[in-house]
């Protein structure tokens, strides 16, 4: 469990809070690229407790400005996109993507008043079908060279989900291997389920067979590598390698030639966006199928049709015939049940962590250390300005069967080589 003070440090994300200042040292996704097409309207976004207007000017440049005009506070998400920036509808003030005030039409000719106005603006880049922003002080660090951010378009599918809870509990669900044996258990196998690499059964079959995996955690420069080891039958081991990546991201395996990303970005302290990335190295994704699978389950406002307001339309008959939890096959819904029903901000001072929660405990410890590093004037981990240190070749996920007689602690590393060979 955590003290109430440490829980507040980890869950408060607004401007001026210790946790918020730590998070602001990193790049975060703020929108899907498809939400901001060329010629499209500005987008009102709320990130880390700040209300902002995101836009793309006619030259394709991205801007993220404070949502309230510096003149009389009108909402800039309604503004005209013209002349290289956003023109406020109230009095015509024009801002470029850097927050410079270019025009104040109502001021006398020759006035230099516009040069004295510097509007709030944050740098943005487009990468991997995401729009990323840096909301911290000083020169932005390098955008992390994550493989999926530079992959061909055919290899990446992005989506997002609105979550009514603090970002931390969303991300903690990603590094909890035991929940796979219950929350995502299917009593009837999906017809599209694939066999685990090196085995004959699906991951669901191994999760169901062995509900008490061995869990080990390894610290890395990017965060944590989490190993869960289950009985693979006939002396073999089913080994699953997942990761926590500072400060709010978790890649999870899809075989050895790709992975799925859950990137949890605070909207404020009680809501967050879960940006989702499907990534595959060894050939194009079936984007039509992924799009159908995702949007068929979604309602308005990036909220699943099954949600907390309708008790996730839990079906008790389904719990007998099809799934352990009776909430369909959409993992997003499963995760939202688990995280949103903890409350808007989980009270970690009353929980009871067990031996299988070692990754959760380590993740919290590392984040608290990162907060203290920022308080002491240092960069937190996984922030770099040096291209030589912007290398993530060993950020690999894998789930595979390690044959009997092989030490999984050594054997899993061959999947690092397989992943590197596929690059």
KEKE-745793 format. One record per residue: residue in three letters; x, y, z of N, C-alpha, C in turn. Coordinates in steps of 0.2 Angstrom, whole numbers, padded with zeros to 4 digits, always signed. Atoms other than C-alpha are relative to their C-alpha. Layout:
! KEKE-745793
alaXYZXYZXYZ ...
This chain:
! KEKE-745793
unk+0004-0006+0000+0000+0000+0000+0004+0006+0000 unk-0004-0006+0000+0005+0018-0002-0003+0005+0006 unk+0002-0005-0005+0004+0032+0011-0005+0005-0004 unk+0004-0005+0004-0010+0045+0006+0004+0006-0003 unk-0004-0006+0003+0004+0058+0003+0004-0003-0006 unk-0003+0003+0006+0013+0046-0009-0005-0001-0006 unk+0005+0001+0005-0003+0042-0018-0002+0007-0003 unk+0001-0007+0003-0006+0061-0020+0005+0002-0005 unk-0005-0002+0004+0011+0063-0027+0000-0003-0007 unk+0000+0004+0006+0008+0050-0040-0006+0001-0005 unk+0007+0000+0003-0010+0054-0045-0001+0007-0002 unk+0002-0007+0002-0010+0073-0046+0005+0003-0005 unk-0003-0001+0006-0005+0079-0063+0000+0007-0003 unk+0001-0006+0003-0010+0097-0065+0007+0005+0001 unk-0006-0004+0000+0002+0112-0067+0002+0002+0007 unk-0002-0002-0007+0013+0115-0052+0000-0006+0005 unk-0001+0006-0004+0011+0098-0044+0006-0004-0001 unk-0006+0004+0002+0026+0087-0042-0001-0006-0005 unk+0002+0005+0005+0018+0073-0052-0001+0003-0007 unk+0001-0004+0006+0013+0085-0065+0006+0003-0003 unk-0007-0003+0003+0030+0093-0067+0004-0006-0002 unk-0004+0005+0003+0038+0076-0069-0003-0002-0007 unk+0003+0002+0007+0025+0071-0083+0002+0005-0005 unk-0002-0005+0006+0029+0087-0092+0007+0000-0002 unk-0007+0001+0003+0047+0082-0095+0000-0005-0006 unk+0000+0006+0006+0041+0069-0108-0005+0003-0005 unk+0005-0001+0006+0032+0070-0125-0006-0005+0002 unk+0006+0003-0001+0014+0064-0124-0004+0000-0006 unk+0005-0001+0005+0001+0060-0137-0006+0004+0002 unk+0006-0004-0002-0013+0073-0137-0006-0001-0005 unk+0005+0001+0005-0023+0067-0152+0002-0005-0005 unk-0001+0004+0006-0024+0055-0166+0001+0005-0006 unk-0001-0004+0005-0017+0062-0182-0006+0001-0005 unk+0006+0000+0004-0033+0058-0191-0005+0005+0002 unk+0004-0005-0002-0042+0070-0180+0001+0007-0002 unk-0002-0006+0002-0033+0084-0187+0002+0000-0008 unk-0001+0001+0007-0034+0082-0206+0002+0007-0003 unk-0001-0007+0003-0027+0096-0218-0006+0004-0001 unk+0006-0004+0001-0039+0110-0218-0006-0001+0005 unk+0005+0002-0005-0048+0103-0203-0001+0006+0005 unk+0001-0004-0005-0055+0113-0189+0005-0001+0006 unk-0004+0001-0006-0045+0116-0173-0004-0005+0005 unk+0003+0005-0005-0048+0103-0159+0002+0003+0007 unk-0001-0002-0007-0051+0108-0141+0002-0007+0004 unk-0002+0006-0004-0041+0096-0130+0002+0003+0007 unk-0002-0001-0007-0038+0095-0111+0005-0005+0002 unk-0006+0005-0002-0021+0087-0106+0003+0003+0006 unk-0003-0001-0006-0013+0087-0089-0003+0006+0004 unk+0004-0006-0004-0027+0099-0082+0001+0006-0004 unk+0000-0006+0004-0024+0112-0096-0004+0000-0006 unk+0005+0000+0006-0037+0117-0109+0004+0004-0005 unk-0004-0002+0006-0029+0119-0126-0003+0000-0006 unk+0002+0000+0007-0032+0122-0144+0005-0003-0005 unk-0004+0003+0004-0024+0110-0156-0002+0002-0008 unk+0002-0002+0007-0023+0115-0175+0006-0002-0004 unk-0005+0001+0005-0014+0112-0191-0001+0006-0005 unk+0001-0006+0005-0011+0128-0202+0001-0003-0007 unk+0000+0002+0007-0011+0128-0221+0006-0002-0002 unk-0006+0003+0002+0007+0124-0222+0001-0007+0003 unk+0000+0006-0003+0004+0108-0212+0004+0000+0007 unk-0003-0001-0007+0013+0115-0196-0005-0001+0006 unk+0005+0002-0006+0005+0109-0179+0001+0006+0005 unk+0000-0004-0006+0001+0121-0165-0004-0002+0005 unk+0004+0002-0006-0005+0118-0147+0000+0007+0004 unk+0000-0007-0004-0010+0135-0139-0005-0001+0006 unk+0005-0001-0005-0019+0140-0123-0006+0001-0003 unk+0006-0001+0003-0037+0139-0127-0003+0007+0000 unk+0003-0006-0001-0041+0156-0121+0004+0006-0003 unk-0004-0005+0004-0036+0171-0132+0003+0005+0006 unk-0003-0005-0005-0024+0183-0123-0003+0007+0000 unk+0004-0007+0000-0035+0198-0127-0005+0000+0005 unk+0006+0000-0005-0052+0194-0119-0002-0007+0001 unk+0001+0007-0003-0051+0175-0116-0005-0004-0004 unk+0004+0005+0004-0062+0169-0131+0003-0006-0001 unk-0002+0007+0001-0061+0151-0135+0003-0001-0007 unk-0003+0001+0007-0048+0148-0149-0001-0006-0004 unk+0002+0006+0003-0054+0131-0153-0006+0001-0006 unk+0005-0002+0005-0068+0140-0163+0004+0005-0006 unk-0003-0005+0004-0055+0151-0172+0001-0002-0007 unk-0001+0001+0008-0052+0153-0191+0008-0002+0000 unk-0007+0002+0001-0036+0144-0197+0002+0003-0007 unk-0002-0004+0006-0028+0156-0209+0006+0004+0002 unk-0006-0004-0001-0013+0166-0212+0006-0003+0004 unk-0005+0004-0004-0002+0153-0204-0001-0001+0007 unk+0002+0002-0007-0011+0152-0188-0007+0000+0002 unk+0007+0000-0002-0027+0154-0178-0002+0008+0001 unk+0003-0007-0001-0037+0170-0179-0006+0000+0004 unk+0005-0001-0005-0048+0174-0164-0006+0003-0004 unk+0006-0002+0003-0066+0176-0169-0003+0007+0003 unk+0003-0006-0004-0069+0190-0156+0003+0007-0003 unk-0003-0007+0002-0057+0204-0162+0005-0001-0005 unk-0005+0001+0005-0046+0196-0175+0007-0001+0001 unk-0007+0001-0001-0030+0193-0166+0002-0006-0003 unk-0003+0006+0004-0019+0181-0175+0006-0003+0004 unk-0006+0004-0003-0007+0168-0167+0003-0005-0004 unk-0003+0006+0004+0006+0157-0175+0001-0006+0004 unk+0000+0006-0003+0010+0140-0170+0005+0000+0006 unk-0005-0001-0005+0024+0147-0158-0003+0004+0006 unk+0004-0004-0004+0011+0158-0149+0002+0007-0001 unk-0002-0007+0002+0018+0174-0157-0007+0003-0002 unk+0006-0004+0002+0004+0187-0159+0002+0004-0006 unk-0002-0003+0007+0006+0192-0178-0004+0006-0002 unk+0004-0006+0002-0009+0204-0179-0005+0001+0005 unk+0005-0002-0004-0020+0214-0169-0004+0006-0004 unk+0003-0005+0005-0032+0223-0182-0003+0006+0003 unk+0003-0005-0004-0040+0234-0169+0005+0006+0002 unk-0005-0005-0002-0024+0243-0164+0002+0005-0005 unk-0002-0005+0005-0018+0259-0172+0006-0003-0005 unk-0005+0002+0004-0007+0257-0187+0007+0002+0003 unk-0006-0002-0003+0011+0256-0182+0001-0003+0007 unk+0000+0002-0007+0007+0249-0165+0005-0006+0001 unk-0004+0006-0001+0020+0237-0158-0003-0004+0006 unk+0003+0004-0006+0008+0230-0144+0000-0007-0001 unk+0000+0008+0002+0007+0213-0153+0007-0003+0002 unk-0007+0003-0001+0026+0211-0150+0001-0001+0008 unk-0001+0001-0007+0023+0212-0131-0004-0006+0002 unk+0005+0006-0002+0010+0197-0131+0004-0006-0002 unk-0002+0006+0001+0017+0180-0130-0005-0005+0003 unk+0005+0004-0002+0003+0167-0130+0003-0007+0002 unk-0002+0007-0002+0005+0150-0121+0000-0005-0006 unk-0001+0005+0005+0011+0137-0134+0005-0005+0001 unk-0004+0006-0001+0018+0120-0134+0002-0003-0006 unk-0002+0003+0006+0028+0111-0147-0003-0006-0001 unk+0004+0006+0002+0020+0097-0157+0004-0003-0006 unk-0002+0003+0006+0026+0084-0169-0005-0006-0002 unk+0004+0006+0002+0017+0070-0179+0005-0006-0001 unk-0004+0006+0000+0024+0053-0177-0004-0006+0001 unk+0003+0007-0001+0017+0035-0179-0008+0001+0000 unk+0007-0001+0000-0001+0042-0183-0002+0003+0006 unk+0002-0004-0006-0001+0052-0167+0003+0007+0000 unk-0002-0007-0001+0001+0070-0163+0003+0000+0008 unk-0004+0000-0007+0014+0072-0148+0001+0007+0002 unk-0001-0006-0002+0016+0087-0138+0005+0000+0006 unk-0005-0001-0006+0030+0093-0125-0003+0006+0003 unk+0003-0005-0004+0022+0103-0111+0005+0003+0006 unk-0005-0002-0006+0038+0106-0100+0004+0006-0002 unk-0005-0006+0001+0051+0119-0098+0005-0001-0005 unk-0007+0000+0004+0066+0123-0109-0001-0003-0006 unk-0001+0003+0006+0072+0115-0124-0003-0008+0000 unk+0003+0007+0000+0061+0099-0128+0006-0006-0001 unk-0004+0006+0001+0070+0082-0126-0001-0003-0007 unk+0001+0004+0007+0072+0071-0142-0007-0004+0001 unk+0006+0005+0001+0056+0062-0147+0003-0007+0001 unk-0003+0007-0001+0059+0044-0141+0000-0004-0007 unk+0000+0004+0006+0064+0033-0155-0003-0007+0000 unk+0004+0006+0000+0051+0020-0152-0001-0002-0007 unk+0001+0003+0007+0050+0008-0166-0006+0002-0004 unk+0006-0001+0003+0032+0011-0169-0001+0007-0002 unk+0000-0007+0002+0034+0030-0171+0003+0001-0006 unk-0003-0001+0006+0044+0028-0186-0001-0006-0005 unk+0001+0006+0005+0037+0012-0194-0004+0002-0006 unk+0004-0002+0006+0028+0012-0211-0007+0000+0002 unk+0007-0001-0001+0010+0017-0211-0004-0006+0001 unk+0004+0006+0000+0004+0000-0215+0001-0005+0006 unk-0002+0004-0006+0012-0007-0199-0003+0002+0006 unk+0003-0003-0006+0003+0004-0187-0007+0002-0001 unk+0007-0002+0000-0015+0006-0182-0001+0003+0007 unk+0000-0003-0006-0019+0019-0169-0008+0001+0002 unk+0007-0001-0003-0035+0022-0158+0001+0003+0007 unk+0000-0002-0007-0040+0030-0142-0006-0001+0004 unk+0006+0001-0004-0052+0028-0128+0000+0005+0006 unk+0001-0004-0006-0059+0040-0115-0001-0004+0006 unk+0001+0004-0006-0057+0033-0097-0001+0005+0006 unk+0003-0004-0005-0066+0040-0082+0004-0002+0007 unk-0003+0001-0006-0052+0037-0069+0007+0003-0001 unk-0007-0003+0000-0034+0043-0065+0004-0005-0005 unk-0004+0004+0005-0021+0038-0078+0004-0006+0004 unk-0005+0005-0003-0010+0028-0065-0003-0006+0001 unk+0003+0006+0000-0023+0015-0062-0001-0004-0007 unk+0000+0003+0006-0025+0013-0080+0006-0004-0002 unk-0006+0003+0002-0007+0010-0083+0002-0006+0004 unk-0002+0005-0004-0005-0001-0068-0003-0007-0002 unk+0003+0006+0003-0017-0014-0076+0004-0003-0005 unk-0004+0002+0005-0004-0016-0090+0006-0005+0003 unk-0006+0003-0002+0010-0023-0079-0002-0005+0006 unk+0003+0004-0004-0001-0035-0069-0002-0007-0003 unk+0001+0006+0004+0001-0052-0077-0005-0005+0003 unk+0005+0005-0003-0011-0062-0065-0007+0001-0003 unk+0007-0001+0002-0026-0053-0071-0002-0003-0007 unk+0002+0003+0006-0025-0061-0088-0003-0007+0001 unk+0003+0006-0001-0030-0077-0080-0007+0000+0002 unk+0007-0001-0003-0047-0070-0074-0003+0005-0005 unk+0004-0005+0004-0052-0053-0082-0001-0001-0007 unk+0001+0001+0008-0048-0058-0100-0001-0007-0002 unk+0001+0007+0001-0052-0077-0098-0006-0001-0004 unk+0006+0002+0004-0063-0084-0112-0001-0008+0001 unk+0001+0007-0001-0072-0100-0108-0001-0004-0007 unk+0000+0003+0007-0075-0103-0127+0005+0004-0004 unk-0005-0003+0004-0060-0099-0138-0002+0004-0006 unk+0002-0004+0006-0061-0085-0151+0003-0004-0006 unk-0002+0004+0006-0060-0093-0168+0006+0003-0004 unk-0005-0003+0003-0047-0081-0173+0007+0000+0004 unk-0006+0000-0005-0035-0085-0158+0005-0004-0004 unk-0006+0003+0003-0018-0089-0164+0004-0004+0006 unk-0004+0004-0005-0006-0102-0156+0006+0004+0002 unk-0006-0003-0003+0008-0095-0145+0006-0003-0004 unk-0006+0003+0003+0025-0096-0154+0003-0005+0004 unk-0003+0006-0003+0033-0113-0151-0005-0004+0004 unk+0005+0004-0003+0017-0120-0144-0006-0002-0004 unk+0006+0002+0004+0000-0127-0149-0006+0003+0002 unk+0006-0003-0003-0012-0118-0138+0001+0008+0000 unk+0000-0007+0000-0017-0100-0137+0002+0003+0006 unk-0002-0003-0006-0012-0087-0124-0005-0001+0005 unk+0005+0001-0005-0029-0089-0116+0000-0007+0003 unk+0000+0007-0003-0027-0108-0114+0006+0000+0005 unk-0005+0000-0005-0011-0105-0105-0001+0004+0006 unk+0003-0004-0006-0018-0091-0094-0005-0004+0004 unk+0005+0003-0004-0032-0102-0089+0003-0006+0003 unk-0003+0006-0003-0021-0118-0086+0004+0002+0006 unk-0004-0001-0006-0009-0109-0074-0002+0008+0002 unk+0003-0007-0002-0017-0094-0064+0005+0003+0005 unk-0005-0003-0005-0001-0092-0053+0007+0000-0003 unk-0006+0000+0004+0013-0087-0064+0006+0002+0005 unk-0006-0003-0003+0031-0084-0058+0001+0007-0003 unk-0001-0007+0002+0034-0065-0059+0007+0002+0002 unk-0006-0003-0002+0051-0057-0060+0000+0007-0004 unk+0000-0006+0002+0055-0039-0063+0007+0003-0001 unk-0007-0002+0001+0071-0031-0071-0001+0007-0002 unk-0001-0008+0002+0075-0012-0071+0004+0001-0006 unk-0003-0002+0006+0080-0005-0087+0001+0008+0000 unk-0001-0008+0001+0085+0013-0093-0007+0003-0002 unk+0007-0003+0002+0067+0015-0100-0005-0002+0005 unk+0005+0001-0005+0058+0008-0085+0001-0007+0003 unk+0000+0006-0003+0054-0010-0081-0001-0005-0006 unk+0002+0006+0004+0054-0027-0090-0003-0005+0005 unk+0003+0005-0004+0042-0039-0083-0001-0007-0003 unk+0000+0007+0003+0043-0058-0085-0006-0003+0004 unk+0005+0004-0003+0028-0069-0081+0001-0007-0003 unk-0002+0007+0003+0032-0088-0083-0006-0005+0003 unk+0005+0005-0002+0018-0101-0083+0002-0007-0003 unk-0001+0007+0003+0017-0120-0086-0002+0000-0007 unk+0002+0001+0007+0018-0123-0104-0001-0007-0002 unk+0002+0007+0002+0015-0142-0103+0007-0004-0002 unk-0006+0004+0002+0028-0156-0104+0006+0003+0002 unk-0007-0003-0003+0041-0147-0094+0002+0007-0003 unk-0001-0006+0004+0040-0132-0106-0003+0006+0005 unk+0003-0006-0003+0037-0114-0100-0003+0005-0005 unk+0003-0005+0004+0026-0101-0107+0002+0007+0003 unk-0004-0006-0003+0036-0085-0105-0003+0006-0004 unk+0003-0006+0003+0028-0068-0108+0004+0006+0003 unk-0004-0006-0002+0039-0052-0108-0004+0006-0002 unk+0004-0007+0001+0030-0035-0105+0005+0005+0003 unk-0005-0005-0002+0037-0018-0101-0005+0006+0003 unk+0002-0007-0002+0033-0002-0091+0005+0005-0003 unk-0004-0005+0003+0040+0013-0101-0001+0007+0003 unk+0001-0006-0003+0043+0029-0091-0004+0005-0005 unk+0003+0000-0007+0031+0038-0087-0006-0003+0000 unk+0007+0002+0000+0015+0031-0093-0002-0005-0006 unk+0002+0004+0006+0016+0018-0107+0002-0007+0001 unk-0001+0007-0001+0016-0001-0108-0001-0003-0007 unk+0000+0005+0005+0020-0012-0123-0001-0007+0002 unk+0002+0007-0001+0012-0029-0123+0001-0004-0006 unk-0002+0003+0005+0017-0043-0134-0006-0003-0005 unk+0004+0004+0005+0008-0050-0150+0005-0004-0004 unk-0005+0005+0003+0020-0065-0154+0007+0004+0001 unk-0007-0003-0001+0038-0059-0157+0001+0005-0006 unk-0001-0005+0006+0035-0048-0173-0004+0006+0001 unk+0003-0006-0001+0026-0034-0165-0003+0000+0007 unk+0002+0000-0006+0017-0028-0150-0006+0006+0000 unk+0005-0005-0001+0002-0017-0144+0002+0005+0006 unk-0001-0005-0004+0004-0001-0135-0006+0003+0004 unk+0004-0004-0004-0006+0007-0121+0003+0006+0003 unk-0004-0006-0002-0001+0025-0118-0005+0004+0004 unk+0005-0003-0005-0011+0033-0103+0002+0007+0001 unk-0002-0007-0001-0011+0052-0104-0006+0003+0004 unk+0005-0003-0005-0020+0062-0090-0003+0006-0004 unk+0004-0005+0002-0034+0073-0096+0000+0005+0006 unk+0000-0004-0007-0035+0079-0077+0001-0006+0005 unk-0002+0005-0005-0033+0069-0061-0006-0005+0000 unk+0006+0006-0001-0050+0059-0063-0002-0002-0007 unk+0002+0003+0006-0050+0056-0082+0007-0001-0004 unk-0006+0000+0004-0037+0051-0095-0002-0004-0007 unk+0001+0004+0006-0035+0045-0113+0005-0006+0000 unk-0004+0006+0001-0029+0028-0117+0001+0000-0008 unk-0002+0000+0007-0020+0030-0134+0003-0008-0001 unk-0001+0007+0002-0019+0012-0142+0004+0000-0007 unk-0004+0001+0006-0006+0007-0155+0001-0007-0001 unk-0001+0007+0002-0006-0010-0164+0006+0001-0005 unk-0006-0001+0004+0011-0012-0172+0002-0007-0002 unk-0003+0007+0003+0018-0027-0183+0005+0002-0005 unk-0006-0001+0005+0035-0028-0191-0001-0004-0006 unk-0001+0005+0006+0033-0043-0202-0006+0000-0005 unk+0005+0000+0006+0021-0037-0215-0006+0005+0002 unk+0005-0005-0001+0005-0025-0216-0005-0003+0005 unk+0005+0001-0004-0008-0025-0203-0007-0001-0004 unk+0006-0001+0003-0026-0029-0207-0004+0005+0003 unk+0003-0006-0003-0032-0012-0204-0007+0000+0000 unk+0007+0000+0000-0049-0014-0210-0003-0005+0005 unk+0003+0004-0005-0052-0028-0198+0001+0003+0007 unk-0001-0003-0006-0044-0019-0184-0005+0006+0001 unk+0005-0006+0000-0055-0003-0188-0007-0003+0002 unk+0007+0003-0001-0071-0014-0188+0000-0003+0007 unk+0000+0003-0007-0066-0023-0172-0001+0006+0005 unk+0000-0006-0005-0063-0006-0163-0007+0004+0000 unk+0006-0004+0001-0077+0005-0170-0006-0003+0001 unk+0006+0004-0001-0090-0008-0169-0002+0000+0008 unk+0001+0000-0007-0088-0007-0150-0001+0006+0003 unk-0001-0006-0003-0087+0011-0148-0006+0004-0001 unk+0005-0004+0000-0100+0024-0144+0002+0007-0001 unk-0002-0007+0001-0099+0043-0144+0005+0002+0005 unk-0005-0003-0004-0085+0053-0137+0006-0005+0002 unk-0006+0005-0001-0072+0038-0138-0002-0004+0006 unk+0002+0004-0005-0082+0029-0125-0003-0006-0002 unk+0003+0006+0002-0086+0011-0127-0008-0001+0001 unk+0007+0001-0001-0104+0006-0129-0002-0003+0007 unk+0000+0003-0007-0102-0005-0114+0004+0004+0004 unk-0004-0005-0005-0097+0007-0100-0003+0000+0007 unk+0002+0000-0007-0099+0011-0082-0007+0002+0001 unk+0006-0003+0000-0115+0020-0085-0006-0006-0001 unk+0005+0005+0001-0124+0004-0091+0003-0007+0003 unk-0003+0006-0004-0114-0008-0079+0003-0005-0005 unk-0004+0004+0005-0104-0014-0095-0005-0005-0003 unk+0005+0005+0003-0120-0023-0100+0002-0007+0002 unk-0002+0007-0002-0114-0038-0090-0005-0005-0001 unk+0004+0005+0001-0122-0054-0095+0002-0006+0004 unk-0002+0006-0005-0123-0068-0082+0000-0007-0004 unk+0000+0006+0004-0127-0081-0095+0006-0001-0004 unk-0006+0000+0004-0112-0076-0105+0006-0003+0005 unk-0005+0002-0005-0102-0079-0089+0000-0008+0001 unk+0000+0007-0001-0107-0097-0089+0002-0003-0007 unk-0001+0004+0006-0105-0101-0108+0006+0003-0004 unk-0005-0003+0004-0092-0088-0115+0006+0003+0003 unk-0005-0004-0003-0082-0077-0104+0000+0000+0008 unk+0000+0000-0007-0077-0076-0086-0003+0005+0003 unk+0003-0006-0003-0083-0059-0083-0007+0002-0003 unk+0006-0002+0003-0098-0058-0095-0001+0007-0003 unk+0000-0007+0003-0093-0042-0104+0002+0000-0007 unk-0002+0001+0007-0090-0048-0121+0008-0001-0001 unk-0007+0002+0002-0073-0050-0130+0004+0006-0001 unk-0004-0006+0001-0067-0032-0131+0004+0002+0006 unk-0004-0001-0005-0052-0030-0120-0001+0007+0003 unk+0000-0006-0003-0054-0012-0118-0006+0001+0005 unk+0005+0000-0005-0071-0015-0109+0002-0003+0006 unk-0002+0003-0006-0063-0027-0097+0004+0004+0004 unk-0005-0004-0003-0049-0015-0093-0004+0006+0003 unk+0003-0005-0003-0061-0001-0090-0005-0002+0006 unk+0003+0002-0006-0072-0011-0078+0005+0000+0006 unk-0004+0001-0006-0057-0015-0068+0003+0006+0003 unk-0004-0006-0003-0049+0002-0067-0005+0005+0002 unk+0005-0005-0002-0065+0013-0067-0004-0001+0006 unk+0003+0001-0006-0073+0004-0053+0004+0000+0006 unk-0005-0002-0006-0058+0007-0042-0002+0007+0003 unk+0001-0007-0002-0065+0025-0041+0004+0004-0004 unk-0004-0005+0005-0059+0041-0050+0007+0000+0001 unk-0007+0001-0002-0043+0040-0040+0000-0005+0005 unk+0000+0006-0004-0039+0023-0032+0003+0003+0007 unk-0003-0001-0007-0035+0025-0013+0004-0006+0001 unk-0005+0005-0001-0019+0015-0012+0002-0001+0007 unk-0002+0001-0007-0018+0017+0006-0004-0005+0004 unk+0004+0006-0003-0031+0003+0009+0001-0006-0004 unk-0001+0007+0004-0025-0010-0003+0004-0004+0003 unk-0004+0006-0003-0016-0026+0001+0004-0003-0006 unk-0004+0003+0005-0002-0030-0012+0002-0007+0002 unk-0003+0007-0001+0003-0048-0014+0006-0001-0003 unk-0006+0002+0003+0018-0057-0020+0000+0001-0008 unk+0000-0001+0007+0012-0056-0038-0001+0007-0002 unk+0000-0007+0001+0011-0037-0037+0006+0004+0000 unk-0006-0003-0001+0029-0034-0037+0002+0005-0006 unk-0001-0005+0005+0029-0025-0054-0004+0006+0001 unk+0003-0006-0002+0016-0013-0048+0004+0004+0006 unk-0004-0004-0006+0026-0009-0032+0006+0003-0003 unk-0006-0003+0003+0042-0007-0043-0002+0006-0004 unk+0002-0005+0004+0033+0004-0055-0001+0007+0004 unk+0001-0006-0004+0027+0016-0041+0006+0003+0003 unk-0006-0002-0003+0044+0016-0033+0004+0004-0005 unk-0004-0004+0006+0052+0022-0050-0003+0006-0001 unk+0003-0006+0002+0039+0035-0053+0001+0005+0006 unk-0002-0004-0006+0042+0042-0035+0007+0003-0001 unk-0006-0002+0001+0060+0042-0039+0001+0006-0005 unk+0000-0004+0005+0057+0051-0055-0002+0007+0002 unk+0002-0007-0003+0047+0065-0046+0005+0003+0004 unk-0006-0003-0004+0061+0067-0034+0005+0003-0004 unk-0005-0002+0004+0073+0069-0047-0001+0007-0003 unk+0003-0006+0002+0063+0083-0055+0000+0005+0005 unk+0000-0004-0006+0061+0091-0038+0007+0003+0001 unk-0007-0002-0001+0080+0091-0037+0004+0004-0006 unk-0003-0003+0006+0083+0099-0054+0003-0004-0005 unk-0002+0004+0005+0087+0084-0064-0005-0003-0004 unk+0005+0003+0005+0079+0076-0079-0002-0007+0003 unk+0002+0007-0002+0069+0060-0075+0003-0005-0005 unk-0003+0006+0005+0074+0043-0083-0004+0000-0006 unk+0003+0001+0007+0070+0040-0101-0001+0007-0003 unk+0000-0006+0003+0073+0058-0106+0007+0002-0002 unk-0006-0001+0002+0087+0062-0117+0000+0006-0006 unk-0001-0005+0005+0094+0076-0128+0006-0002-0005 unk-0006+0003+0003+0108+0065-0135-0002-0005-0005 unk+0002+0005+0005+0104+0055-0151+0004-0007+0001 unk-0003+0006-0002+0117+0042-0145-0003-0004+0005 unk+0004+0003-0006+0106+0038-0130-0007-0001-0002 unk+0007+0000+0002+0090+0038-0140-0001-0007-0004 unk+0000+0007+0003+0090+0019-0144-0004-0005+0004 unk+0004+0005-0003+0077+0006-0140+0000-0006-0003 unk-0001+0006+0003+0083-0009-0148-0002-0006+0005 unk+0002+0005-0005+0080-0019-0132-0006+0001+0003 unk+0007-0001-0003+0063-0013-0129-0004-0005-0004 unk+0003+0006+0004+0055-0030-0135-0005-0003+0004 unk+0005+0004-0004+0040-0039-0130-0001-0007-0004 unk+0001+0006+0003+0037-0057-0133-0004-0005+0005 unk+0003+0006-0004+0026-0072-0128+0001-0006-0004 unk-0002+0006+0004+0032-0089-0133+0001-0006+0005 unk-0001+0006-0003+0035-0107-0127+0008-0001+0000 unk-0007+0001-0001+0052-0110-0120+0001-0008+0001 unk+0000+0007-0001+0056-0129-0122+0003-0003+0006 unk-0003+0003-0006+0059-0141-0108+0008+0000+0000 unk-0007+0001+0000+0077-0141-0102+0004+0007-0002 unk-0003-0006+0002+0080-0123-0108-0001+0005+0006 unk+0001-0005-0005+0083-0109-0095-0004+0006-0003 unk+0003-0005+0003+0070-0096-0099+0003+0007+0001 unk-0003-0007-0001+0080-0082-0091+0005+0001-0006 unk-0005-0001+0005+0093-0085-0105-0004+0000-0007 unk+0004+0001+0006+0081-0091-0119-0004+0005-0003 unk+0004-0005+0003+0070-0077-0120+0003+0005-0004 unk-0004-0005+0004+0084-0066-0126+0000-0001-0007 unk+0000+0002+0008+0083-0075-0143-0005+0004-0003 unk+0006-0004+0003+0067-0065-0146+0002+0007-0001 unk-0003-0007+0001+0077-0049-0144+0003+0000-0007 unk-0004+0000+0006+0088-0055-0159-0006-0001-0006 unk+0005+0001+0005+0072-0061-0168-0003+0007-0002 unk+0003-0006+0001+0064-0044-0166+0005+0005-0004 unk-0005-0005+0003+0080-0035-0171+0001-0002-0008 unk+0000+0002+0007+0081-0046-0187-0006+0002-0004 unk+0006-0002+0004+0063-0042-0192+0000+0008-0001 unk+0000-0007+0001+0067-0023-0191+0003+0002-0007 
